[in-house]
Amino acid sequence: MLIRKLIVLISMFIFFCPSVAKFQPDSCKSESDTLRQECKDYPKAQREFRGVWVATVNNTDWPSRIDLTTDEQKKEAVELLDLLKNNNFNAVILQVRPQCDALYKSDLEPWSYFLTGKQGTAPSPFYDPLQFWIEEAHKRGLELHAWINPYRAHHVKGGEVSEYSVVKKHPDWVVHLKAGYWWLDPGKKEVQDYSYNVVMDITKRYDIDGIHFDDYFYPYPSYNNNEDFPDDQSWQEYINKGGKLSREDWRRENINKFIERVYEGVKKIKPMVKFGLSPFGIWRPGHPASIEGFDQYEKIYSDAKLWINNGWVDYWAPQLYWKISSLHQSYPIILGWWENQNKLNRHFWPGIYIVRQNNDPNITEVTNQIMVTRGMLPDSPGNIHYSISALEDSPELAAALSNGPYKQQALVPSTPWFHGSVPDSPAVKTTIENDSVKITWDNKSNDNIFKWVIYFKYDGKWDYKIVASDINSYTAPLSSEYKFINDSGELVVKKFELTHIAVSAVDRISNESKPVIIEIK
């Protein structure tokens, strides 16, 4: 009964949710009473993280095959990014290290098998896929987060183990699992240094917006036919050096130290790059009491609760891949439990599963989960969707989102603990041209602008459009028509006049300037 009531409330919220949410520009975050009063009249854009995973392992999402040409790979990438832009998403999480190989130019690891069909072979004609994705994403106003698997050395679908593979180069670092995978041993200091250096290399050399890990730490038990992870050598070395922890606690501590080290390392190199984690959705069965399922703490030695409690992340995206009505893994119930663990108020943008049968129930489920997230996490809402292929394969789902909860564009929530300065307001000019007004703007004093927000006011109500940084003009009609059917069944047309426009600047970490407001006379 409670679940049915929740769904009814969600459905009502979908239809009555305002188009412009109550988020203040970052310039309004002040103790000044005068400024706070002034800010009440500022137009405000909606804030919400709308991310999508793009998996490259086994060619799940991109590239679609291992034999595509460079031009075909680029074409597919552009089509996927256009899909996100056209449906009002604002972030893409691209898997760039699926099995200790790289979808970017690296001196540390070989070119990925999933890119060219032969590990160690670069694309020909040459290009750097990660660099290409970053540039094309940023052109469309999308953040690009580099998704890395820190411990998977070789995937069962990853072709032959090549001479370039870490499996061949450092056989003492890896173990072979009975399902066919090769895995880095997290208990070895050399392994920790190796994966850490890969992350730092990407952070240094690429203009990324985030580093992202998923749920693969120690492998899932099924990867080794449900037998224990074969780390006898590293465990014995730990004992011989006087180690006192139990084997299980030692494994967890190996991962804990690595997560903390990566977070601190990213901040030292680029303090404004976000570090995000997407662990398995359930910490432990019984947390909260009604929840049943896989125990990541015990089985893959992932103490995910500790990581968010300690603030070793900038955003948190546990994979809450269950339905709202699932009795033992209910989406809102697990979401609420994780929110209570968020002691340091990091961004909490849960992962949701959208790869189901293409039908109305799936569309309703996905839409309702987004609305539940908005209702339960109002200060910094957002979701990451797995995966982009579902949007590509289901135009109906993409359209339902862009015509429903994602109808309005949204800025990524800002990250207050980054302490970035708010960008300067742009210089704005307007010119009346026939039945429209041309708006132009510039902000040469700040080269860190990522987006612009153009606000326009008709009939006393603000609306807005978000554009990429390379755009510096916009034309708005001086009047706007609103058509509706009245109670008598007659078509009524009302015309509203444009009275004000405003423009604000948004930087790379989503801080928004004070908007420049101009009255249209």
C-alpha positions in Angstrom: 0.0 0.0 0.0 2.8 2.4 0.9 4.5 1.8 -2.5 1.3 2.4 -4.4 0.8 5.7 -2.5 4.4 6.7 -3.3 4.0 6.0 -7.0 0.7 8.1 -7.1 2.5 11.0 -5.4 5.4 10.7 -7.8 3.1 10.8 -10.8 1.4 14.0 -9.4 4.8 15.6 -8.9 5.7 14.9 -12.5 2.9 17.0 -13.8 3.1 19.8 -11.4 6.9 20.2 -11.1 7.9 23.8 -11.9 10.1 24.4 -14.9 12.6 26.6 -13.0 13.8 25.2 -9.7 14.7 27.2 -6.6 18.5 27.3 -7.0 20.4 30.5 -6.4 23.3 31.8 -8.5 26.6 31.2 -6.7 27.1 34.9 -6.4 24.1 35.0 -4.1 25.8 32.8 -1.5 26.5 35.6 0.9 25.9 36.7 4.5 24.9 40.1 3.2 21.2 40.9 3.9 21.2 43.4 1.1 22.6 40.9 -1.4 20.2 38.2 -0.3 17.2 40.5 -0.8 18.5 41.5 -4.2 19.0 37.9 -5.2 15.3 37.1 -4.5 14.5 38.8 -7.9 17.2 36.9 -9.8 16.2 34.4 -12.4 17.4 30.9 -11.5 18.2 27.9 -13.7 17.4 24.3 -12.6 20.3 22.4 -11.1 20.6 18.6 -11.6 23.3 16.2 -12.6 22.2 14.1 -15.6 24.9 11.7 -16.4 25.1 8.6 -18.6 27.6 5.8 -18.6 29.3 4.9 -21.9 30.8 1.4 -21.5 33.7 0.3 -23.8 34.4 -3.1 -22.3 33.2 -5.8 -24.7 32.1 -3.0 -27.0 29.0 -2.6 -24.9 28.2 1.0 -26.0 31.2 2.4 -27.9 32.8 1.7 -30.3 30.1 -0.7 -31.4 32.7 -3.1 -33.0 36.4 -3.7 -32.9 36.8 -3.2 -36.7 35.5 0.3 -37.1 37.6 2.8 -38.9 38.7 6.0 -37.2 36.0 8.0 -39.0 33.4 5.5 -38.1 34.4 5.6 -34.4 34.3 9.4 -34.5 30.9 9.4 -36.2 29.5 7.0 -33.5 30.9 9.2 -30.7 29.4 12.4 -32.2 26.0 10.7 -32.6 26.0 9.6 -28.9 27.0 13.0 -27.7 24.4 14.7 -29.9 21.9 12.3 -28.4 22.8 13.5 -24.9 22.8 17.1 -25.8 19.5 16.9 -27.6 17.8 15.2 -24.7 19.2 17.7 -22.1 21.7 15.6 -20.3 24.8 17.4 -19.0 27.5 14.8 -18.3 29.0 11.7 -19.9 31.0 9.0 -18.0 33.3 7.4 -20.6 35.1 4.1 -19.8 38.7 4.7 -20.8 40.5 1.9 -19.1 38.5 -1.3 -19.3 41.2 -4.0 -18.7 44.6 -2.4 -18.0 44.6 -1.0 -21.6 43.8 2.5 -22.8 41.4 4.3 -25.0 43.8 7.2 -25.1 47.5 7.6 -25.9 49.4 6.2 -22.9 53.1 5.5 -22.1 52.0 3.3 -19.2 49.5 0.9 -20.9 48.8 -0.4 -24.4 46.1 0.7 -26.7 42.8 -1.1 -25.9 41.7 -4.3 -27.7 38.2 -2.9 -27.7 39.3 0.0 -29.8 41.2 -1.7 -32.7 40.8 -5.4 -32.1 44.4 -5.8 -31.3 45.9 -4.7 -28.0 48.8 -2.3 -28.5 47.7 -1.2 -31.9 46.8 2.5 -32.2 43.9 3.8 -34.3 44.8 4.4 -38.0 44.6 7.1 -39.1 45.8 8.1 -35.7 43.7 10.1 -33.2 43.3 10.1 -29.4 39.8 8.9 -28.6 39.7 10.4 -25.1 40.9 13.8 -26.3 38.3 13.6 -29.1 35.5 12.8 -26.7 36.5 15.6 -24.3 36.6 18.2 -27.1 33.3 17.1 -28.6 31.6 16.8 -25.2 32.7 20.3 -24.1 31.5 21.8 -27.4 28.0 20.5 -26.4 28.2 21.8 -22.8 28.7 18.3 -21.4 31.1 17.3 -18.6 33.4 14.4 -19.4 34.4 12.0 -16.6 37.0 9.4 -17.3 35.8 6.0 -16.0 38.6 3.7 -14.9 38.7 0.1 -13.7 41.6 0.0 -11.2 42.2 -3.8 -10.9 40.8 -5.7 -13.9 43.9 -6.8 -15.8 42.3 -8.8 -18.6 38.6 -9.4 -19.5 37.4 -12.7 -20.8 36.1 -10.9 -23.9 39.4 -8.9 -24.3 41.1 -11.0 -26.9 44.4 -12.8 -26.4 46.7 -11.7 -23.7 49.2 -9.7 -25.7 52.9 -9.1 -25.2 52.0 -5.6 -24.1 49.6 -6.7 -21.3 50.5 -6.3 -17.7 49.8 -10.0 -17.4 52.9 -10.7 -19.5 55.0 -7.8 -18.3 54.4 -8.3 -14.6 53.1 -11.8 -14.0 53.9 -11.5 -10.3 51.3 -8.7 -10.0 48.3 -10.7 -11.3 46.3 -13.8 -10.5 44.3 -15.9 -12.9 40.6 -16.5 -12.0 38.8 -19.7 -12.9 36.2 -17.9 -15.0 39.0 -16.7 -17.3 39.8 -13.3 -16.0 43.2 -12.0 -15.0 43.1 -9.7 -11.9 45.6 -7.3 -10.3 46.3 -8.3 -6.7 45.2 -5.2 -4.6 47.4 -6.5 -1.8 50.7 -5.7 -3.6 52.2 -2.3 -3.2 53.5 -2.4 -6.8 49.9 -2.8 -8.0 48.6 0.1 -5.9 51.4 2.3 -7.3 50.7 1.1 -10.9 47.0 1.9 -10.9 47.5 5.1 -9.0 50.0 6.3 -11.6 47.5 5.5 -14.4 44.9 7.7 -12.7 47.3 10.5 -12.1 48.6 10.4 -15.7 45.1 10.9 -17.0 44.4 13.7 -14.5 47.6 15.5 -15.5 47.3 15.2 -19.3 43.6 15.5 -20.1 41.1 18.3 -19.6 38.6 16.0 -17.8 35.9 17.1 -15.4 36.0 13.9 -13.3 37.7 10.6 -12.5 35.3 7.8 -11.9 35.5 4.2 -10.5 32.7 1.7 -10.6 32.1 -1.4 -8.4 35.1 -3.7 -9.4 37.6 -3.9 -6.5 38.3 -7.4 -5.4 36.5 -9.5 -8.1 33.0 -10.8 -7.7 33.1 -14.4 -6.3 31.6 -15.8 -9.5 34.7 -14.8 -11.4 36.6 -17.5 -9.5 33.8 -20.1 -9.4 32.9 -18.9 -5.9 36.3 -19.8 -4.5 38.4 -17.5 -2.4 40.6 -14.9 -4.2 44.0 -16.4 -4.8 46.2 -13.9 -3.0 48.2 -16.3 -0.7 51.5 -14.8 -1.7 50.7 -11.2 -0.9 48.8 -12.2 2.3 51.8 -14.2 3.5 54.1 -11.3 2.8 51.9 -9.1 5.0 52.0 -11.6 7.8 55.7 -12.0 7.6 56.1 -8.2 8.0 54.1 -8.4 11.2 50.6 -7.6 9.9 47.9 -8.0 12.6 44.7 -7.6 10.7 42.4 -10.5 9.7 42.6 -11.5 6.1 39.3 -9.9 5.4 40.1 -6.6 7.1 43.5 -6.5 5.4 41.8 -6.8 2.0 39.4 -4.0 2.9 42.2 -1.9 4.1 44.1 -2.4 0.8 41.1 -0.9 -1.0 40.5 1.8 1.6 44.1 3.1 1.4 43.9 3.2 -2.4 40.6 5.1 -2.5 41.9 7.7 -0.1 45.2 8.0 -1.9 43.6 8.5 -5.3 41.2 11.2 -3.9 44.1 13.1 -2.4 46.3 12.6 -5.5 43.6 14.0 -7.9 43.2 17.1 -5.6 46.9 17.8 -5.6 47.1 17.8 -9.4 43.8 19.4 -10.3 41.7 20.5 -7.2 38.7 21.2 -9.4 38.5 17.7 -11.0 35.7 15.7 -9.3 36.4 12.1 -8.0 33.3 9.9 -8.2 32.6 6.4 -7.1 29.8 4.0 -8.1 29.9 1.0 -5.8 27.4 -1.9 -5.7 24.1 -0.5 -4.5 23.8 -2.4 -1.2 26.5 -1.9 1.5 25.4 -5.0 3.5 22.2 -7.0 3.8 20.1 -5.6 6.6 21.2 -2.0 6.1 18.4 -0.9 6.3 16.5 -3.7 7.9 14.3 -4.7 5.0 17.2 -5.0 2.5 18.4 -8.3 1.2 21.1 -9.2 -1.4 24.8 -9.3 -2.2 27.2 -8.3 0.6 29.9 -6.2 -1.0 31.6 -5.6 2.3 32.2 -9.3 2.8 32.5 -10.6 -0.7 34.4 -8.0 -2.7 35.9 -6.2 0.4 34.4 -2.9 -0.5 33.7 -0.8 2.6 31.8 1.8 0.6 30.1 3.3 3.6 33.5 4.3 5.0 34.5 6.1 1.8 31.5 8.4 1.8 31.5 8.9 5.6 35.2 10.1 5.3 34.5 12.3 2.3 36.9 10.5 0.0 34.6 11.4 -3.0 33.2 14.5 -4.6 30.1 12.6 -5.8 28.6 9.3 -4.9 26.7 7.1 -7.4 25.9 3.7 -5.9 24.3 1.4 -8.4 20.6 1.4 -7.3 19.5 -0.8 -10.1 16.3 -2.1 -8.5 12.7 -0.9 -9.0 10.7 1.2 -6.6 8.3 -1.6 -5.9 11.0 -4.2 -5.2 10.2 -5.4 -1.7 13.7 -6.4 -0.7 15.8 -3.9 -2.7 13.4 -0.9 -3.0 15.0 2.0 -4.8 13.8 4.8 -2.4 14.5 2.8 0.7 18.1 2.1 -0.3 18.5 5.7 -1.5 17.3 7.0 1.9 19.8 4.8 3.7 22.7 6.0 1.6 21.7 9.6 2.1 21.9 9.1 5.9 25.6 7.9 5.4 26.5 11.1 3.6 27.9 12.8 6.7 30.0 15.4 4.8 27.2 16.3 2.3 29.0 15.2 -0.8 27.0 15.1 -4.1 24.8 12.0 -4.1 23.7 11.1 -7.7 22.5 7.4 -7.6 23.0 5.2 -10.6 19.8 3.9 -12.2 19.3 1.0 -14.6 17.4 1.9 -17.8 18.3 -1.2 -19.9 15.0 -3.0 -19.6 12.3 -4.0 -22.1 11.4 -1.0 -24.2 7.8 -0.5 -23.0 5.7 1.9 -21.1 6.3 0.3 -17.7 10.1 0.9 -18.1 9.6 4.5 -19.1 7.3 5.0 -16.1 9.9 3.3 -13.8 12.8 5.4 -15.0 10.8 8.6 -14.8 9.5 7.9 -11.3 13.0 7.1 -10.1 14.2 10.5 -11.3 11.3 12.2 -9.5 12.0 10.2 -6.3 15.6 11.4 -6.4 14.5 15.0 -6.8 12.1 14.7 -3.9 14.6 13.0 -1.5 17.7 14.9 -2.6 16.4 18.4 -3.3 19.6 20.3 -2.6 21.8 18.6 -5.2 19.6 16.2 -7.3 20.9 14.0 -10.1 21.2 10.5 -11.5 23.6 8.5 -13.6 22.0 6.3 -16.2 23.2 2.8 -17.2 23.7 2.9 -20.1 23.7 5.1 -23.2 22.7 2.2 -25.5 19.2 2.1 -23.9 18.7 5.7 -25.0 20.0 5.0 -28.4 17.9 1.8 -28.8 14.8 3.2 -27.3 13.8 6.6 -28.9 10.6 6.3 -26.9 12.5 6.4 -23.6 14.7 9.3 -24.7 11.7 11.3 -25.8 9.8 10.5 -22.6 12.7 12.0 -20.6 13.3 15.0 -22.8 9.5 15.7 -22.9 9.1 14.9 -19.2 11.6 15.3 -16.3 14.4 16.6 -18.6 12.3 19.0 -20.6 14.1 21.9 -19.1 17.9 22.2 -19.4 19.8 22.0 -16.2 23.2 23.1 -14.8 25.3 20.6 -12.9 25.1 21.4 -9.2 28.1 23.5 -8.0 30.6 21.9 -5.6 31.0 24.3 -2.6 34.0 22.6 -1.1 36.1 23.4 -4.2 36.1 27.0 -3.1 36.4 28.3 -6.7 35.8 32.0 -7.3 32.5 33.0 -8.9 33.0 34.2 -12.6 32.6 37.9 -13.5 29.2 38.9 -15.0 29.3 39.3 -18.7 29.0 42.6 -20.6 25.6 42.4 -22.3 24.1 44.4 -25.2 20.7 44.2 -26.8 19.5 45.3 -30.3 15.9 45.4 -31.4 15.5 43.9 -34.9 12.0 43.9 -36.3 10.0 41.5 -34.0 12.9 40.2 -32.0 15.8 41.3 -29.8 19.4 40.2 -30.5 21.3 39.6 -27.3 25.2 39.6 -27.4 27.6 39.2 -24.5 31.3 38.9 -23.7 33.5 38.2 -20.7 37.1 38.5 -21.7 38.3 38.9 -18.1 37.7 35.2 -17.4 38.8 32.4 -19.6 37.3 29.6 -17.5 33.7 30.0 -18.8 32.0 26.7 -19.7 28.5 27.8 -20.3 26.2 30.8 -20.6 22.6 31.1 -19.3 20.3 33.4 -21.2 17.1 34.2 -19.3 14.0 35.9 -20.8 10.9 37.1 -19.0 7.4 36.9 -20.5 4.2 37.5 -18.6 6.1 38.0 -15.4 7.7 34.5 -15.6 11.4 33.8 -16.3 12.5 31.0 -18.7 16.0 30.3 -19.8 18.3 28.6 -22.3 21.8 27.2 -21.5 24.4 27.4 -24.3 28.1 26.4 -24.6 30.9 28.8 -24.1 31.7 29.4 -27.8 28.3 31.0 -28.3 28.0 34.7 -27.7 24.6 35.7 -29.1 21.0 34.8 -29.0 17.8 36.1 -30.6 14.6 36.1 -28.7 11.1 37.0 -30.0 9.6 40.2 -28.6 6.3 38.3 -28.0 5.4 34.7 -27.3 2.2 32.9 -28.0 0.5 30.5 -25.7 -2.2 28.3 -27.2 -4.7 26.2 -25.2 -8.2 24.8 -25.4 -10.7 26.5 -23.0 -13.6 24.8 -21.2 -15.9 25.4 -24.2 -13.5 23.5 -26.5 -12.3 26.7 -28.3 -8.7 27.3 -29.2 -7.5 30.4 -27.4 -4.3 32.2 -28.3 -2.7 34.5 -25.8 0.3 36.7 -26.6 2.9 37.7 -23.9 5.4 40.5 -24.4 9.1 40.1 -23.6 9.9 42.5 -20.7 13.4 41.5 -19.5 16.4 39.5 -20.5 19.4 38.4 -18.4 22.7 36.7 -19.1 25.0 34.9 -16.6 28.4 33.1 -16.9 29.0 29.6 -15.6 32.5 28.2 -15.0 33.9 24.7 -15.2 32.8 23.8 -11.7 29.3 25.2 -12.3 29.6 28.4 -10.3 27.2 31.0 -11.8 27.9 34.7 -12.0 25.4 37.4 -11.0 23.1 37.7 -14.0 23.1 41.0 -15.9 19.4 42.0 -16.2 18.2 44.4 -18.9 14.7 45.7 -19.3 13.3 45.5 -22.8 11.4 48.7 -23.7 
